[in-house]
Amino acid sequence: MTTLDSPIAAVLGKVTPAKRKKLEEGLGLRTVGDLLRHFPRRYLDTGSLTKVHDLKIGQLLCVVGEITECRQHTYSDRRTGRPAYRVEATLSTDGPDLRMTFFAKNKGASEWQAKRVATGRRGVFLGRADRFRNEWQLVNPAMTIFGVADEDESIVDQIGDLYPIYPLTKGVETWDISRAVRAARSQVDHVPELLPADVREEYDVLDVLTAYDWIHAPDRRDQVARAQHRFRFEEALVTQLVLARRRRTIRELGATARTGGDGALQLAFDERLPFTLTDGQREIGDQIARDLAQPHPMNRLLQGEVGSGKTLVALRAMLRVVDSGGQAALLAPTEVLAQQHYRSIVTMLGDLADGGTIFGSGEGTRVDLLTGSMTKSQRTEPLLRAASGEAGIVIGTHALLQEQVQFADLGLVVVDEQHRFGVEQRAALIDKAKTPPHLLVMTATPIPRTVAMTVFGDLEVSTLRELPAGRAPIQTNVVPLAEQPSWIGRVWARVREEVEKGHQVYVVCPRISGDEAEADQDDVVDVDDDGNPVTTSAGSLAAVDEVVERLAGGPLEGLRLARLHGKLPSDEKDATMRAFARHEVDVLVSTTVIEVGVDVANATTMVILDADRFGVSQLHQLRGRVGRGGFPGLCLLVTHAEDPTSPARERLAAVAGTTDGFVLSRLDLEQRREGDVLGASQAGRRSSLENLRVLRDEDTIVAAREAAEAMLSRDPALDAAPLLAEAVADLERSQQGDFMEKS
């Protein structure tokens, strides 16, 4: 008996070992269940098979036709001077004829192809329409030729009212999958039903067997929609059950309430602020204060626009914990960011960072820094002050996670740019507390509501939208060198003009040297229509070391230039940032280590080289480093990308068109195809969300969250839905569950 767990070979029929390997390894379809869950990415109306009168360039066609002409050509390859071969065929339809061209590596391959598409042959042809020399072309056609060995004439019988087009890999055609799916649907009698009948009825969700039939072989478009809704709801429900159970587990943990004591330190700090808190900063500060006063752990995400003052909100929370007799730790992903946090917090506290201990009655506390590059002697005193409780606030990188780092009473953990830390790393810091500490995670990347609900669904979300007074507008322009190569000269002239006005400039590069990337730099990988990666040669991208030398000896000669990237020794990085902050450097050439946390008020201009290699949100973060001191900001996005309609150029146009990070974050997700929503990389691997799209399926996610809460209220262990409980447990154990625990 064939089941969902049967190997895919059970339904493949007569296929070559090579094609079976492509299905199993290229598409990851190893079982019948994998095959049935490999859903079509689009559907062609049956009318597309014959009615091809109204062709459009780029239109995907699936036609049954007959070859009316076939010719072989031999020509000289311009690059090698050697003979080359091509076969040209004409496909007759009930509309215009379609020309097809096949290139061959040698004469034998050319003759084989010519025989395959010989005059009089009929078959099914799938490809895109195009125009060349006033003739319609069928570009890169995939085909099944009737009457040819190893090609199945029964393919025409598989074509219903809607023809499914599946995600493919090289060497596999959509009808290979369609044929196997049809065999699987006829052989598998029992498909387990995860969703209880009452849930299906309440949320108008199809049963699983009907959903499989309608998604693979629909008669109408509304059947496709109903089937897709079924599988999207199922995925959303399993995800929301995981998150809802985690929220309940967190609330059941005991924690020390941090009520703020007499509030002397926080009050003294507030009185010394040279500006007034924004309404958002005050409101979220009150939310956090209420959370800290509870006998269970706070678990809050603080997101906000670039420059909205998240660090100030976090510092006031840390001071409240110190006033309560506890300690706070701030974990940053890079040394540059940790050092910047240390400098800015010490500066904001002033003399309050020098005196008192957490056990004394004085207003002040100690602020210490711990990084991996510090020597043993440099670490000794900060370690002692953390262990004794003298240091109320400890700021650091991964060095905070090491075993020798101990705290007297760790009450609050603040994680900046939390997505850069793994589950084990965050757990290692939390485990240093005597009781579960309160947790505040921060991100400068605005997150759409449904992403927060799906990825960070176990946290309460606070959002800072209002910018403090003094933030100047930032003008952003795209510099398309493929179309206007001379504009690069104007870019460097503009940089020199800003320096002559007494201002400073950032120049950002995607590489350190040659093809060496920054350790935490994730290149954007554009994808084609099938989701396959389209990459750019790293060697052609601007690199810090080369750019510094070129500018110093050329257009910026005579200016004070410095370089900054993650491979430099820690003391050199710190010295460079301090020199830039003191205006001893005019132009800082850097990688993305300055993306977050760096705050130099006199910096007014940023030039981002090869800007098309960065994501929308990252460009927005980088741009936020300028215009922070009341002077108008300028950001120049330099690109060699040629096609103005490409995703890369669309990203740049979007960033130039708005400074609203929430608008840009939605676009970023749409362009990335949400491949990294639950932690999958951008390097072409399949998205962790298989059917669900957090922007498109907002209503489904909201309904699933409601259903999850109701189910757990009635049946916390999901005893009445054992198959659903098993799916939830699988997700909790998986990498996806691990990623959700990072939040």
C-alpha positions in Angstrom: 0.0 0.0 0.0 1.3 3.4 -0.9 1.3 6.0 1.9 2.7 9.5 2.4 5.9 8.0 3.9 6.5 5.7 0.9 9.6 6.5 -1.2 8.8 8.7 -4.2 10.0 5.8 -6.5 6.6 4.1 -5.7 4.8 6.6 -8.0 7.4 7.6 -10.6 6.9 4.7 -13.0 9.6 4.3 -15.6 12.0 7.2 -15.1 15.8 7.2 -15.5 17.9 7.0 -12.3 19.3 10.4 -13.3 15.8 12.0 -13.3 14.9 10.3 -10.0 18.1 11.7 -8.5 17.2 15.2 -9.7 13.7 14.9 -8.1 15.1 13.6 -4.8 18.2 15.8 -4.5 17.4 18.8 -6.7 13.9 19.3 -5.4 14.1 17.5 -2.1 11.2 15.1 -3.1 12.1 11.9 -1.4 8.7 10.6 -0.2 5.2 10.6 -1.7 4.2 13.1 1.0 7.0 15.5 -0.2 5.7 15.2 -3.7 2.1 16.0 -2.8 3.3 19.0 -0.8 5.2 20.3 -3.8 2.5 22.6 -4.9 2.2 24.4 -8.3 3.5 27.9 -8.4 1.0 29.0 -11.1 -1.7 27.6 -13.4 -2.3 28.1 -17.1 -5.8 28.2 -18.5 -6.5 25.4 -20.9 -7.2 28.0 -23.5 -3.5 28.7 -23.6 -3.0 25.4 -25.4 -4.6 26.5 -28.6 -5.8 30.2 -28.4 -2.5 32.0 -29.0 -3.9 34.9 -31.1 -3.2 37.7 -28.5 0.4 37.1 -27.7 2.4 39.3 -25.4 6.1 39.5 -25.0 7.1 37.5 -21.9 3.8 35.6 -21.8 4.2 31.9 -20.6 2.7 29.6 -23.2 1.8 25.9 -23.1 0.7 24.8 -26.6 0.0 21.7 -28.5 1.4 22.1 -32.0 3.1 20.6 -35.0 6.6 21.2 -36.4 6.2 22.5 -40.0 9.8 23.3 -40.7 13.2 22.2 -39.3 16.6 23.3 -40.5 20.2 22.7 -39.2 22.8 25.5 -39.4 26.5 25.5 -39.0 28.3 28.8 -38.2 31.5 30.1 -36.7 31.6 30.9 -33.1 33.0 34.5 -32.8 34.6 33.9 -29.5 36.5 30.7 -30.3 36.5 30.7 -34.1 35.3 27.0 -34.0 32.3 25.6 -35.8 29.0 25.9 -33.8 25.6 24.3 -34.5 22.0 25.3 -34.1 18.6 23.9 -35.1 15.7 26.2 -36.1 12.2 24.9 -36.1 8.8 26.4 -36.8 5.9 25.4 -34.6 2.4 25.7 -36.1 -0.5 26.6 -33.8 -4.0 27.8 -34.5 -2.6 31.3 -34.1 0.8 32.7 -35.3 3.7 30.3 -36.0 6.3 30.2 -33.3 10.0 30.0 -34.2 12.2 27.9 -31.9 16.0 27.8 -31.8 18.1 25.0 -30.2 21.9 25.4 -29.8 24.1 22.3 -29.8 27.7 21.7 -28.6 28.6 19.4 -31.5 27.3 18.0 -34.8 26.0 14.8 -33.2 23.9 16.8 -30.7 22.6 19.0 -33.5 21.5 15.9 -35.5 19.8 14.4 -32.5 17.9 17.6 -31.8 16.9 17.9 -35.5 15.6 14.4 -35.5 13.6 15.0 -32.4 11.9 18.1 -33.8 11.7 16.9 -37.4 9.0 18.2 -39.7 5.6 16.6 -38.9 6.3 15.9 -35.2 3.6 16.9 -32.7 3.9 17.6 -29.0 3.3 19.8 -26.0 5.6 22.9 -25.8 6.1 25.1 -22.8 8.1 28.4 -23.0 7.9 32.2 -23.1 6.8 34.3 -26.1 9.1 36.9 -27.6 9.7 38.8 -30.8 12.8 38.7 -33.0 13.0 40.1 -36.5 9.3 40.6 -36.6 8.6 36.9 -35.9 7.2 35.3 -32.8 9.6 33.1 -30.9 9.0 30.4 -28.2 12.1 31.0 -26.0 13.8 28.1 -24.1 11.0 25.7 -24.8 10.5 22.6 -22.7 8.6 19.9 -24.6 7.3 16.4 -24.8 7.3 15.0 -28.4 4.6 12.4 -29.2 5.9 9.1 -30.6 9.5 9.6 -29.5 11.0 6.9 -27.2 11.0 7.8 -23.5 8.5 10.6 -24.1 4.9 10.1 -23.0 2.1 10.9 -25.3 -0.3 10.5 -22.4 0.8 13.9 -21.2 -2.0 15.5 -23.2 -4.5 13.5 -21.1 -3.1 15.2 -18.0 -4.1 18.7 -19.2 -7.3 19.7 -17.5 -9.1 23.1 -17.4 -6.2 24.5 -15.5 -2.7 23.2 -16.1 -0.3 23.3 -13.1 3.2 24.7 -13.5 5.5 23.4 -10.7 8.7 24.7 -9.3 11.5 22.9 -11.2 15.1 22.0 -11.3 17.3 21.5 -14.3 16.5 18.2 -16.1 12.9 18.0 -14.7 9.9 19.2 -16.6 6.6 20.3 -15.1 4.8 17.3 -16.6 7.3 14.9 -15.0 5.9 16.1 -11.6 2.3 16.3 -12.8 2.5 12.7 -14.0 3.9 11.5 -10.6 1.4 13.5 -8.7 -1.5 12.0 -10.6 -0.1 8.5 -9.8 0.2 9.4 -6.1 -3.3 10.8 -5.9 -4.7 7.5 -7.4 -2.6 5.2 -5.1 -2.8 7.0 -1.7 -6.1 6.1 0.0 -5.5 7.6 3.4 -4.2 11.1 4.1 -3.9 12.1 7.8 -6.1 15.1 8.8 -4.3 17.5 11.1 -7.1 19.9 11.6 -10.0 19.0 13.9 -13.4 19.1 12.3 -14.7 21.9 14.5 -11.8 24.2 13.6 -12.3 23.4 9.9 -16.0 24.3 10.2 -15.4 27.5 12.2 -12.8 28.9 9.9 -14.2 27.5 6.6 -11.2 25.3 5.8 -11.3 22.4 3.4 -10.5 18.8 4.4 -7.0 17.7 3.5 -7.9 15.2 0.8 -10.1 17.6 -1.2 -7.4 20.3 -0.8 -4.8 18.0 -2.3 -7.1 17.2 -5.2 -8.0 20.8 -5.9 -4.5 22.2 -5.6 -3.0 19.7 -8.1 -5.9 19.2 -10.5 -8.4 22.1 -10.2 -11.3 22.7 -12.5 -11.8 26.3 -11.5 -9.7 29.1 -10.0 -11.9 29.3 -6.9 -10.9 25.6 -6.1 -7.2 26.7 -6.3 -8.0 29.5 -3.8 -9.8 27.3 -1.4 -7.0 24.6 -1.5 -4.3 27.2 -1.0 -6.2 28.7 2.0 -6.4 25.3 3.6 -2.6 24.7 3.5 -1.8 28.3 4.5 -4.1 28.2 7.5 -2.7 24.8 8.5 0.9 26.2 8.5 -0.2 29.4 10.2 -2.0 27.5 12.9 0.9 25.2 13.7 3.2 28.2 13.9 0.9 30.2 16.1 0.4 27.2 18.5 4.1 27.0 19.0 4.3 30.7 19.8 1.2 30.7 22.0 2.5 27.8 24.0 5.8 29.6 24.4 4.0 32.8 25.7 2.2 30.7 28.3 5.5 29.0 29.4 7.2 32.4 29.8 4.3 33.7 31.9 4.5 30.7 34.2 8.2 31.3 35.0 8.9 33.2 38.2 11.0 36.3 38.1 12.1 39.0 40.5 9.9 42.0 40.2 12.0 45.1 39.6 9.8 48.0 40.9 12.5 50.6 40.8 13.0 51.2 44.5 13.1 54.9 45.3 14.0 55.6 41.6 16.8 57.9 42.6 19.2 57.0 39.7 16.6 57.1 37.0 15.2 60.4 38.3 18.7 61.9 38.5 19.3 60.8 34.9 16.0 62.2 33.7 16.7 65.6 35.3 20.0 65.9 33.5 18.7 65.2 30.1 19.2 68.2 27.8 16.1 67.5 25.9 12.5 66.3 26.5 11.6 62.7 25.9 9.2 62.1 23.0 5.7 60.9 23.7 6.7 57.5 22.3 9.8 57.2 24.5 7.8 58.1 27.6 4.8 55.8 26.7 7.0 52.8 26.0 9.1 53.5 29.1 6.0 53.3 31.2 5.1 50.0 29.4 8.5 48.5 30.3 8.3 49.8 33.9 5.0 47.9 34.3 6.5 44.8 32.8 9.6 44.9 35.1 7.4 45.2 38.1 5.7 41.9 37.4 6.7 38.6 39.1 7.2 36.9 35.7 9.8 37.8 33.0 9.2 40.7 30.7 9.7 39.5 27.1 9.5 42.6 24.9 10.6 43.6 21.4 11.5 47.3 21.0 11.6 48.3 17.4 11.9 51.7 15.9 13.0 53.9 13.1 16.7 54.8 12.7 17.5 57.5 15.3 14.2 57.1 17.2 16.0 56.8 20.5 15.7 53.1 21.3 19.0 53.1 23.2 17.7 55.9 25.5 14.6 53.8 26.3 16.7 50.8 27.0 19.0 52.8 29.3 16.1 54.1 31.4 15.0 50.5 31.8 18.5 49.4 32.9 18.6 52.3 35.4 15.2 51.2 36.8 16.7 47.7 37.4 19.8 49.2 39.0 17.5 51.2 41.3 15.8 47.9 42.2 19.1 46.5 43.4 19.8 44.4 40.3 22.2 44.6 37.3 21.6 44.9 33.5 23.6 43.5 30.6 23.6 44.8 27.1 24.6 42.3 24.4 25.8 43.8 21.1 26.7 41.8 17.9 30.0 43.6 17.1 32.8 45.3 19.0 32.3 48.5 17.1 28.6 48.6 18.2 29.5 47.5 21.8 32.1 50.3 22.1 29.7 52.8 20.6 27.0 51.8 23.2 29.6 52.1 26.0 30.7 55.5 24.9 27.2 56.9 24.3 25.8 55.5 27.6 28.7 56.8 29.7 28.3 60.2 27.9 24.6 60.3 28.6 25.1 59.3 32.3 28.0 61.7 32.9 29.1 61.6 36.5 26.3 59.1 37.3 28.5 56.5 35.6 31.3 57.0 38.1 30.0 56.6 41.6 28.0 54.3 43.8 27.3 50.6 43.7 24.1 48.7 43.3 24.2 48.0 47.0 24.8 51.6 48.1 22.4 54.5 48.5 24.3 56.8 46.1 22.8 57.9 42.8 25.5 56.6 40.5 26.6 53.2 39.3 29.5 51.7 37.3 29.3 51.0 33.6 31.8 48.4 32.3 32.7 47.1 28.8 33.8 43.5 28.0 34.9 42.5 24.5 36.8 39.5 23.1 39.8 41.5 22.1 40.5 42.8 25.6 43.6 41.4 27.3 43.4 39.3 30.5 44.6 42.2 32.6 42.1 44.6 30.9 39.2 42.2 31.8 40.1 41.5 35.4 38.5 44.6 37.0 35.3 44.6 34.9 34.9 40.9 35.7 35.3 41.5 39.4 32.8 44.4 39.4 30.2 42.4 37.5 30.6 39.5 39.9 30.5 41.7 43.0 27.6 43.8 41.8 29.6 47.0 41.8 28.9 47.3 38.0 25.3 48.0 37.5 25.5 48.0 33.7 27.8 45.7 31.7 28.0 46.1 28.0 29.7 43.6 25.7 29.9 41.3 22.7 29.9 37.5 22.8 32.5 37.9 25.5 29.7 38.3 28.0 28.7 34.7 27.3 31.9 33.2 28.5 31.9 31.0 31.6 34.1 33.3 33.7 31.6 36.2 33.4 29.4 36.1 36.5 26.8 38.5 37.9 25.7 39.2 41.4 22.1 39.7 40.4 21.4 39.9 36.7 17.9 41.4 36.4 17.6 42.6 32.8 19.2 41.4 29.5 19.1 43.8 26.6 19.9 42.3 23.2 20.6 44.7 20.4 20.1 43.6 16.8 18.8 40.3 18.3 18.6 38.5 14.9 22.4 38.1 14.9 22.5 35.9 18.0 21.7 32.2 18.2 19.5 30.4 20.8 22.4 29.0 22.7 24.1 32.4 22.9 21.1 34.1 24.4 20.5 31.2 26.7 24.1 31.3 28.0 23.6 34.9 29.1 20.2 34.3 30.7 21.6 31.3 32.6 23.9 33.7 34.5 20.9 35.1 36.4 19.7 33.6 39.7 16.1 33.8 38.6 14.8 34.2 35.0 15.8 37.8 34.0 13.6 40.2 32.2 14.4 40.5 28.5 14.3 43.5 26.1 15.4 42.8 22.5 15.9 45.8 20.1 15.9 46.1 16.4 16.4 49.1 14.2 14.7 47.3 11.3 11.0 48.1 11.3 8.9 45.0 11.3 5.5 44.7 9.7 2.7 43.6 12.0 2.3 40.2 10.5 6.0 39.5 10.7 6.1 40.4 14.4 3.0 38.2 14.9 4.7 35.2 13.1 8.4 35.5 13.9 8.3 37.3 17.2 4.9 36.1 18.4 6.1 35.2 21.8 7.1 38.8 22.6 5.1 41.9 23.3 6.0 44.5 20.6 6.7 48.2 21.2 7.2 50.5 18.3 9.0 53.9 18.3 7.8 55.9 15.2 8.4 59.4 16.4 11.9 60.9 15.7 13.4 63.2 18.3 13.8 66.9 17.6 16.9 67.9 15.7 16.8 65.1 13.1 17.4 66.7 9.7 15.9 65.4 6.4 18.0 63.1 4.3 18.1 63.5 0.5 18.8 60.2 -1.3 19.8 59.9 -4.9 20.6 56.9 -7.2 23.8 57.3 -9.2 23.5 54.8 -12.2 27.0 54.5 -13.6 26.0 52.1 -16.3 24.0 54.9 -17.9 26.0 57.9 -16.6 29.6 56.8 -16.0 30.9 60.4 -15.7 28.7 61.0 -12.6 31.2 59.3 -10.3 33.4 62.3 -10.7 30.6 64.5 -9.4 30.1 62.1 -6.5 33.7 62.7 -5.2 33.4 66.4 -6.0 30.3 66.5 -3.8 32.2 64.7 -1.0 35.0 67.3 -1.2 32.5 70.1 -1.0 31.0 68.7 2.2 34.4 68.4 3.8 35.2 72.0 2.8 32.1 73.1 4.7 33.5 71.4 7.8 31.4 68.3 7.6 32.4 64.6 7.5 31.5 61.7 5.1 31.0 57.9 5.1 31.9 55.8 2.1 30.5 52.3 2.4 31.8 49.3 0.5 30.4 45.7 0.4 33.8 44.1 0.7 37.0 44.5 2.8 39.5 43.5 0.2 39.1 41.5 -3.0 36.4 39.0 -2.4 36.6 39.1 1.4 33.3 40.0 2.9 32.5 41.5 6.3 31.8 38.6 8.8 28.2 39.7 9.4 27.5 41.0 5.9 24.7 39.1 4.2 24.8 39.9 0.5 21.4 40.2 -1.2 21.0 37.4 -3.7 18.5 38.3 -6.4 16.3 35.4 -7.6 14.8 34.5 -10.9 11.1 33.5 -11.5 11.7 30.0 -10.1 13.5 31.3 -7.0 17.0 30.3 -8.1 19.8 32.7 -7.1 21.3 35.2 -9.5 24.6 36.2 -8.0 27.2 38.9 -8.8 31.0 38.2 -8.9 32.4 39.3 -5.6 35.7 40.3 -7.1 34.0 43.1 -9.1 32.6 44.8 -6.0 34.1 47.8 -4.2 36.5 46.9 -1.4 37.6 49.2 1.5 41.3 48.7 1.1 41.3 49.4 -2.6 38.9 52.3 -2.4 40.9 54.1 0.3 44.1 53.9 -1.9 42.3 55.0 -5.0 40.6 58.0 -3.3 43.7 59.1 -1.4 45.7 59.2 -4.6 43.0 60.6 -6.7 39.8 62.6 -6.3 40.1 63.0 -2.5 43.8 63.6 -2.4 44.7 65.9 0.5 41.7 64.9 2.7 42.1 62.9 5.9 40.9 59.4 5.0 40.6 56.3 7.3 39.4 52.8 6.9 37.2 50.7 9.2 36.1 47.0 8.9 35.6 44.0 11.1 39.0 42.4 10.4 41.0 45.3 12.0 42.4 44.9 15.5 39.9 46.0 18.2 42.1 48.9 19.4 42.6 50.2 15.9 38.8 50.1 15.2 38.1 51.9 18.5 40.8 54.5 17.8 39.5 55.1 14.3 35.9 55.7 15.5 37.2 58.0 18.2 39.2 59.9 15.7 36.2 60.2 13.4 34.1 61.4 16.3 36.7 64.0 17.2 36.8 65.3 13.6 40.3 64.1 13.0 39.1 62.1 10.0 37.3 63.7 7.1 36.2 60.6 5.2 35.6 57.2 6.8 35.7 54.3 4.2 34.0 51.4 5.9 32.0 48.2 5.5 28.6 47.7 7.2 30.2 47.7 10.7 28.8 51.3 10.9 25.3 50.1 10.0 23.8 50.5 13.5 24.7 52.4 16.7 27.3 54.8 15.2 26.4 58.4 16.0 28.6 61.2 14.7 26.6 64.4 14.6 28.9 66.2 12.1 28.6 63.4 9.5 26.3 64.7 6.7 27.0 62.6 3.7 27.1 58.9 2.8 28.3 57.3 -0.4 27.3 53.7 -0.8 29.3 51.9 -3.5 27.7 48.9 -5.3 24.5 49.9 -3.4 22.6 47.2 -5.3 24.3 44.5 -3.3 22.5 45.6 -0.1 19.0 44.9 1.0 16.4 47.7 1.4 16.4 47.6 5.2 20.2 47.6 5.3 20.4 50.6 3.0 17.9 52.4 5.2 19.9 51.6 8.3 23.2 52.8 6.7 21.5 56.0 5.6 20.4 56.7 9.1 24.0 57.4 10.1 23.9 60.9 8.6 21.7 63.9 9.3 21.9 63.3 13.1 23.3 66.6 14.1 20.7 69.0 12.7 22.5 69.4 9.3 20.6 68.1 6.2 21.9 64.7 5.1 22.8 63.4 1.7 23.0 59.7 0.7 24.3 58.7 -2.8 23.5 55.2 -3.9 26.1 54.3 -6.5 25.4 51.3 -8.8 26.6 49.6 -11.9 23.4 47.6 -12.3 22.3 48.1 -15.9 18.6 47.2 -16.1 16.4 49.9 -14.5 13.6 47.4 -14.1 15.7 44.8 -12.3 15.0 44.0 -8.6 18.3 45.6 -7.7 17.5 48.9 -9.3 13.9 48.8 -7.9 15.4 48.5 -4.4 17.5 51.6 -4.9 14.6 53.6 -6.3 12.4 52.6 -3.4 15.0 53.7 -0.8 15.5 57.0 -2.7 11.8 57.5 -2.8 10.9 57.4 0.9 12.5 57.6 4.4 9.6 55.6 6.0 11.3 52.5 7.3 7.9 50.6 7.7 7.1 51.1 4.0 10.6 49.9 3.1 10.4 46.9 5.3 7.4 45.6 3.5 9.1 46.1 0.2 12.2 44.4 1.5 10.2 41.3 2.4 8.4 41.3 -0.9 11.7 41.4 -2.8 13.4 38.8 -0.6 10.4 36.5 -1.1 10.4 36.2 2.7 13.1 33.6 2.4 14.7 34.6 5.7 11.5 35.3 7.7 12.1 32.2 9.9 15.8 32.1 9.5 16.5 30.6 6.1 19.4 32.2 4.3 19.2 34.3 1.2 21.5 32.0 -0.7 18.8 30.2 -2.6 17.6 27.7 0.0 13.9 27.0 0.3 12.0 29.4 2.6 11.1 28.1 6.0 7.6 29.3 5.3 6.5 27.0 2.6 2.9 28.2 1.8 2.4 31.2 4.0 3.4 34.7 3.1 3.3 37.1 6.1 2.3 40.1 4.1 -0.1 38.5 1.7 -1.8 36.3 4.3 -2.4 38.7 7.1 -6.0 37.7 7.6 -5.1 34.0 7.7 -2.4 34.6 10.3 -4.7 36.7 12.5 -7.4 34.0 12.3 -4.9 31.2 13.1 -3.6 33.1 16.1 -7.2 33.5 17.4 -7.8 29.7 16.8 -4.5 28.8 18.6 -5.4 30.7 21.7 -8.9 29.2 21.8 -7.6 25.7 21.3 -5.0 26.0 24.1 -7.5 27.5 26.5 -9.7 24.4 26.0 -7.0 21.8 25.6 -3.5 23.0 26.6 -1.9 19.6 25.7 -3.9 19.3 22.4 -4.9 15.8 23.5 -8.0 16.0 21.3 -5.9 16.7 18.2 -2.9 14.3 18.4 -1.7 14.7 14.8 -1.8 18.5 15.2 0.1 18.2 18.5 2.7 16.1 16.8 3.1 18.7 14.1 3.5 21.4 16.7 6.1 19.3 18.6 8.0 18.8 15.3 8.1 22.5 14.7 9.3 23.2 18.2 12.2 20.8 17.7 13.1 22.1 14.3 15.4 24.9 13.3 12.3 27.1 12.8 11.4 26.7 16.4 15.0 27.4 17.4 14.9 30.7 15.4 11.7 31.7 17.1 13.3 31.2 20.5 15.9 33.8 19.5 13.3 36.5 19.7 
